[in-house]
Amino acid sequence: MSEDTVSPERTAAIRLRARLAVVERAAWAGFVRAMRDHPEETEAFIADERARCVEGFAGPNWAKDLNSAERALLGAEVDAGLAQLVEDAKKEIGS
């Protein structure tokens, strides 16, 4: 396949990637707005979600298709991502 064409398999993957990017950007805009308007409440909400995720991914009821090591990795990535989200938003709003 040449550089000027996209295979059907890659097209499907790229479209999915684009959809994820759209959702991510929309969520980011909403999160930054929440951090501007209600920073303490927004940070408290994220802290609660982080705790909920730590508990949820530690047990067998979330991400049932994963084994315990995979759930632990997923939980750690989600926790780190939520923490980074708050830090990034603070930088964005100059806080």
TIVO-2410 file (N, C-alpha, C; in nm, 3 decimals):
# residues 95
REC num residu      c1      c2      c3 atome chaine
REC   1      M   0.085  -0.118   0.000     N      A
REC   1      M   0.000   0.000   0.000    CA      A
REC   1      M   0.090   0.124   0.000     C      A
REC   2      S   0.052   0.221  -0.078     N      A
REC   2      S   0.136   0.340  -0.091    CA      A
REC   2      S   0.108   0.439   0.022     C      A
REC   3      E   0.191   0.540   0.026     N      A
REC   3      E   0.176   0.646   0.126    CA      A
REC   3      E   0.050   0.730   0.103     C      A
REC   4      D  -0.010   0.718  -0.016     N      A
REC   4      D  -0.125   0.800  -0.052    CA      A
REC   4      D  -0.259   0.732  -0.026     C      A
REC   5      T  -0.256   0.610   0.029     N      A
REC   5      T  -0.380   0.539   0.056    CA      A
REC   5      T  -0.384   0.493   0.200     C      A
REC   6      V  -0.504   0.466   0.243     N      A
REC   6      V  -0.525   0.416   0.379    CA      A
REC   6      V  -0.606   0.287   0.368     C      A
REC   7      S  -0.557   0.183   0.431     N      A
REC   7      S  -0.627   0.055   0.425    CA      A
REC   7      S  -0.759   0.065   0.503     C      A
REC   8      P  -0.855  -0.020   0.473     N      A
REC   8      P  -0.981  -0.019   0.548    CA      A
REC   8      P  -0.960  -0.043   0.698     C      A
REC   9      E  -0.866  -0.131   0.732     N      A
REC   9      E  -0.839  -0.158   0.874    CA      A
REC   9      E  -0.784  -0.034   0.945     C      A
REC  10      R  -0.692   0.033   0.878     N      A
REC  10      R  -0.633   0.156   0.936    CA      A
REC  10      R  -0.737   0.268   0.940     C      A
REC  11      T  -0.824   0.273   0.841     N      A
REC  11      T  -0.930   0.374   0.839    CA      A
REC  11      T  -1.017   0.360   0.963     C      A
REC  12      A  -1.058   0.239   0.995     N      A
REC  12      A  -1.142   0.215   1.112    CA      A
REC  12      A  -1.069   0.257   1.240     C      A
REC  13      A  -0.941   0.222   1.251     N      A
REC  13      A  -0.864   0.258   1.370    CA      A
REC  13      A  -0.845   0.409   1.380     C      A
REC  14      I  -0.820   0.474   1.269     N      A
REC  14      I  -0.800   0.620   1.269    CA      A
REC  14      I  -0.929   0.692   1.303     C      A
REC  15      R  -1.041   0.642   1.252     N      A
REC  15      R  -1.170   0.704   1.287    CA      A
REC  15      R  -1.199   0.689   1.436     C      A
REC  16      L  -1.170   0.574   1.492     N      A
REC  16      L  -1.189   0.554   1.635    CA      A
REC  16      L  -1.098   0.649   1.714     C      A
REC  17      R  -0.976   0.661   1.671     N      A
REC  17      R  -0.880   0.752   1.736    CA      A
REC  17      R  -0.931   0.896   1.730     C      A
REC  18      A  -0.987   0.935   1.618     N      A
REC  18      A  -1.042   1.071   1.604    CA      A
REC  18      A  -1.160   1.091   1.698     C      A
REC  19      R  -1.247   0.992   1.708     N      A
REC  19      R  -1.361   1.003   1.801    CA      A
REC  19      R  -1.313   1.019   1.945     C      A
REC  20      L  -1.212   0.942   1.982     N      A
REC  20      L  -1.157   0.955   2.118    CA      A
REC  20      L  -1.098   1.094   2.139     C      A
REC  21      A  -1.031   1.146   2.040     N      A
REC  21      A  -0.972   1.280   2.051    CA      A
REC  21      A  -1.081   1.386   2.067     C      A
REC  22      V  -1.191   1.372   1.995     N      A
REC  22      V  -1.302   1.467   2.007    CA      A
REC  22      V  -1.360   1.463   2.147     C      A
REC  23      V  -1.384   1.344   2.198     N      A
REC  23      V  -1.439   1.330   2.333    CA      A
REC  23      V  -1.341   1.386   2.436     C      A
REC  24      E  -1.213   1.356   2.418     N      A
REC  24      E  -1.111   1.407   2.510    CA      A
REC  24      E  -1.107   1.560   2.511     C      A
REC  25      R  -1.112   1.621   2.394     N      A
REC  25      R  -1.106   1.768   2.387    CA      A
REC  25      R  -1.232   1.831   2.448     C      A
REC  26      A  -1.347   1.771   2.423     N      A
REC  26      A  -1.472   1.823   2.481    CA      A
REC  26      A  -1.470   1.810   2.633     C      A
REC  27      A  -1.424   1.695   2.682     N      A
REC  27      A  -1.415   1.676   2.826    CA      A
REC  27      A  -1.315   1.773   2.887     C      A
REC  28      W  -1.204   1.795   2.819     N      A
REC  28      W  -1.103   1.889   2.868    CA      A
REC  28      W  -1.162   2.029   2.882     C      A
REC  29      A  -1.236   2.072   2.782     N      A
REC  29      A  -1.297   2.206   2.787    CA      A
REC  29      A  -1.390   2.217   2.906     C      A
REC  30      G  -1.470   2.115   2.930     N      A
REC  30      G  -1.561   2.116   3.044    CA      A
REC  30      G  -1.487   2.114   3.176     C      A
REC  31      F  -1.380   2.037   3.183     N      A
REC  31      F  -1.303   2.027   3.306    CA      A
REC  31      F  -1.234   2.159   3.339     C      A
REC  32      V  -1.175   2.222   3.239     N      A
REC  32      V  -1.110   2.351   3.261    CA      A
REC  32      V  -1.213   2.453   3.308     C      A
REC  33      R  -1.329   2.452   3.247     N      A
REC  33      R  -1.436   2.544   3.289    CA      A
REC  33      R  -1.473   2.518   3.435     C      A
REC  34      A  -1.488   2.393   3.472     N      A
REC  34      A  -1.522   2.358   3.611    CA      A
REC  34      A  -1.411   2.404   3.706     C      A
REC  35      M  -1.286   2.387   3.666     N      A
REC  35      M  -1.175   2.430   3.751    CA      A
REC  35      M  -1.171   2.582   3.765     C      A
REC  36      R  -1.211   2.655   3.662     N      A
REC  36      R  -1.217   2.801   3.671    CA      A
REC  36      R  -1.331   2.845   3.762     C      A
REC  37      D  -1.447   2.783   3.744     N      A
REC  37      D  -1.568   2.827   3.814    CA      A
REC  37      D  -1.578   2.774   3.957     C      A
REC  38      H  -1.535   2.652   3.978     N      A
REC  38      H  -1.548   2.587   4.109    CA      A
REC  38      H  -1.426   2.500   4.139     C      A
REC  39      P  -1.310   2.562   4.156     N      A
REC  39      P  -1.188   2.481   4.169    CA      A
REC  39      P  -1.187   2.386   4.289     C      A
REC  40      E  -1.230   2.433   4.405     N      A
REC  40      E  -1.225   2.346   4.523    CA      A
REC  40      E  -1.318   2.226   4.508     C      A
REC  41      E  -1.439   2.252   4.459     N      A
REC  41      E  -1.536   2.144   4.442    CA      A
REC  41      E  -1.490   2.045   4.335     C      A
REC  42      T  -1.431   2.097   4.230     N      A
REC  42      T  -1.385   2.011   4.121    CA      A
REC  42      T  -1.269   1.924   4.168     C      A
REC  43      E  -1.175   1.983   4.240     N      A
REC  43      E  -1.064   1.903   4.293    CA      A
REC  43      E  -1.113   1.799   4.392     C      A
REC  44      A  -1.212   1.834   4.475     N      A
REC  44      A  -1.267   1.738   4.571    CA      A
REC  44      A  -1.336   1.623   4.497     C      A
REC  45      F  -1.407   1.656   4.391     N      A
REC  45      F  -1.473   1.553   4.311    CA      A
REC  45      F  -1.370   1.456   4.253     C      A
REC  46      I  -1.263   1.510   4.196     N      A
REC  46      I  -1.159   1.425   4.138    CA      A
REC  46      I  -1.091   1.341   4.246     C      A
REC  47      A  -1.068   1.399   4.362     N      A
REC  47      A  -1.010   1.322   4.473    CA      A
REC  47      A  -1.101   1.205   4.511     C      A
REC  48      D  -1.230   1.230   4.517     N      A
REC  48      D  -1.326   1.123   4.547    CA      A
REC  48      D  -1.325   1.016   4.439     C      A
REC  49      E  -1.320   1.058   4.313     N      A
REC  49      E  -1.315   0.963   4.202    CA      A
REC  49      E  -1.188   0.881   4.205     C      A
REC  50      R  -1.077   0.944   4.239     N      A
REC  50      R  -0.951   0.869   4.248    CA      A
REC  50      R  -0.962   0.761   4.354     C      A
REC  51      A  -1.018   0.795   4.469     N      A
REC  51      A  -1.034   0.696   4.576    CA      A
REC  51      A  -1.129   0.584   4.533     C      A
REC  52      R  -1.236   0.622   4.467     N      A
REC  52      R  -1.334   0.524   4.419    CA      A
REC  52      R  -1.269   0.429   4.318     C      A
REC  53      C  -1.187   0.483   4.230     N      A
REC  53      C  -1.120   0.401   4.130    CA      A
REC  53      C  -1.017   0.308   4.192     C      A
REC  54      V  -0.943   0.358   4.290     N      A
REC  54      V  -0.845   0.273   4.359    CA      A
REC  54      V  -0.917   0.151   4.417     C      A
REC  55      E  -1.027   0.176   4.483     N      A
REC  55      E  -1.104   0.067   4.544    CA      A
REC  55      E  -1.164  -0.023   4.437     C      A
REC  56      G  -1.223   0.038   4.335     N      A
REC  56      G  -1.290  -0.040   4.232    CA      A
REC  56      G  -1.196  -0.130   4.154     C      A
REC  57      F  -1.082  -0.076   4.113     N      A
REC  57      F  -0.989  -0.156   4.034    CA      A
REC  57      F  -0.914  -0.258   4.119     C      A
REC  58      A  -0.914  -0.241   4.250     N      A
REC  58      A  -0.848  -0.338   4.338    CA      A
REC  58      A  -0.930  -0.467   4.351     C      A
REC  59      G  -1.059  -0.457   4.327     N      A
REC  59      G  -1.145  -0.574   4.343    CA      A
REC  59      G  -1.181  -0.638   4.210     C      A
REC  60      P  -1.256  -0.746   4.216     N      A
REC  60      P  -1.288  -0.822   4.094    CA      A
REC  60      P  -1.411  -0.772   4.018     C      A
REC  61      N  -1.479  -0.670   4.067     N      A
REC  61      N  -1.605  -0.629   4.005    CA      A
REC  61      N  -1.590  -0.526   3.893     C      A
REC  62      W  -1.476  -0.463   3.882     N      A
REC  62      W  -1.450  -0.369   3.773    CA      A
REC  62      W  -1.358  -0.436   3.673     C      A
REC  63      A  -1.375  -0.406   3.548     N      A
REC  63      A  -1.288  -0.458   3.441    CA      A
REC  63      A  -1.271  -0.609   3.456     C      A
REC  64      K  -1.384  -0.676   3.459     N      A
REC  64      K  -1.384  -0.821   3.484    CA      A
REC  64      K  -1.307  -0.901   3.380     C      A
REC  65      D  -1.284  -0.842   3.264     N      A
REC  65      D  -1.211  -0.912   3.160    CA      A
REC  65      D  -1.060  -0.913   3.184     C      A
REC  66      L  -1.015  -0.838   3.286     N      A
REC  66      L  -0.872  -0.830   3.316    CA      A
REC  66      L  -0.838  -0.914   3.437     C      A
REC  67      N  -0.714  -0.962   3.442     N      A
REC  67      N  -0.670  -1.031   3.563    CA      A
REC  67      N  -0.629  -0.927   3.667     C      A
REC  68      S  -0.595  -0.969   3.786     N      A
REC  68      S  -0.568  -0.874   3.894    CA      A
REC  68      S  -0.448  -0.784   3.864     C      A
REC  69      A  -0.344  -0.838   3.801     N      A
REC  69      A  -0.228  -0.756   3.767    CA      A
REC  69      A  -0.265  -0.651   3.662     C      A
REC  70      E  -0.346  -0.690   3.565     N      A
REC  70      E  -0.390  -0.596   3.462    CA      A
REC  70      E  -0.481  -0.488   3.520     C      A
REC  71      R  -0.570  -0.528   3.611     N      A
REC  71      R  -0.656  -0.429   3.679    CA      A
REC  71      R  -0.572  -0.332   3.762     C      A
REC  72      A  -0.469  -0.383   3.828     N      A
REC  72      A  -0.381  -0.297   3.907    CA      A
REC  72      A  -0.312  -0.195   3.817     C      A
REC  73      L  -0.264  -0.240   3.701     N      A
REC  73      L  -0.200  -0.150   3.607    CA      A
REC  73      L  -0.300  -0.046   3.556     C      A
REC  74      L  -0.418  -0.091   3.519     N      A
REC  74      L  -0.521   0.001   3.471    CA      A
REC  74      L  -0.557   0.101   3.580     C      A
REC  75      G  -0.575   0.054   3.701     N      A
REC  75      G  -0.607   0.144   3.813    CA      A
REC  75      G  -0.498   0.247   3.838     C      A
REC  76      A  -0.374   0.205   3.831     N      A
REC  76      A  -0.262   0.298   3.851    CA      A
REC  76      A  -0.258   0.402   3.740     C      A
REC  77      E  -0.285   0.360   3.617     N      A
REC  77      E  -0.286   0.454   3.504    CA      A
REC  77      E  -0.401   0.554   3.516     C      A
REC  78      V  -0.518   0.505   3.557     N      A
REC  78      V  -0.632   0.595   3.575    CA      A
REC  78      V  -0.603   0.694   3.686     C      A
REC  79      D  -0.548   0.647   3.797     N      A
REC  79      D  -0.515   0.736   3.909    CA      A
REC  79      D  -0.414   0.842   3.866     C      A
REC  80      A  -0.309   0.799   3.799     N      A
REC  80      A  -0.208   0.895   3.753    CA      A
REC  80      A  -0.267   0.993   3.653     C      A
REC  81      G  -0.354   0.945   3.566     N      A
REC  81      G  -0.418   1.032   3.468    CA      A
REC  81      G  -0.508   1.136   3.532     C      A
REC  82      L  -0.583   1.096   3.633     N      A
REC  82      L  -0.670   1.192   3.703    CA      A
REC  82      L  -0.587   1.296   3.778     C      A
REC  83      A  -0.479   1.252   3.842     N      A
REC  83      A  -0.391   1.346   3.912    CA      A
REC  83      A  -0.330   1.446   3.813     C      A
REC  84      Q  -0.286   1.396   3.698     N      A
REC  84      Q  -0.225   1.483   3.598    CA      A
REC  84      Q  -0.328   1.578   3.538     C      A
REC  85      L  -0.450   1.532   3.525     N      A
REC  85      L  -0.558   1.616   3.474    CA      A
REC  85      L  -0.574   1.742   3.559     C      A
REC  86      V  -0.575   1.725   3.689     N      A
REC  86      V  -0.588   1.839   3.780    CA      A
REC  86      V  -0.468   1.932   3.765     C      A
REC  87      E  -0.348   1.877   3.761     N      A
REC  87      E  -0.229   1.960   3.747    CA      A
REC  87      E  -0.229   2.036   3.615     C      A
REC  88      D  -0.266   1.968   3.508     N      A
REC  88      D  -0.271   2.034   3.377    CA      A
REC  88      D  -0.374   2.146   3.374     C      A
REC  89      A  -0.489   2.123   3.437     N      A
REC  89      A  -0.594   2.225   3.440    CA      A
REC  89      A  -0.548   2.345   3.521     C      A
REC  90      K  -0.478   2.321   3.631     N      A
REC  90      K  -0.426   2.432   3.711    CA      A
REC  90      K  -0.330   2.517   3.628     C      A
REC  91      K  -0.246   2.454   3.551     N      A
REC  91      K  -0.153   2.528   3.464    CA      A
REC  91      K  -0.231   2.606   3.358     C      A
REC  92      E  -0.333   2.544   3.303     N      A
REC  92      E  -0.413   2.606   3.198    CA      A
REC  92      E  -0.481   2.734   3.248     C      A
REC  93      I  -0.530   2.730   3.371     N      A
REC  93      I  -0.602   2.848   3.423    CA      A
REC  93      I  -0.511   2.941   3.500     C      A
REC  94      G  -0.384   2.905   3.511     N      A
REC  94      G  -0.288   2.992   3.580    CA      A
REC  94      G  -0.304   2.991   3.731     C      A
REC  95      S  -0.341   2.877   3.783     N      A
REC  95      S  -0.363   2.865   3.928    CA      A
REC  95      S  -0.247   2.797   3.997     C      A
***
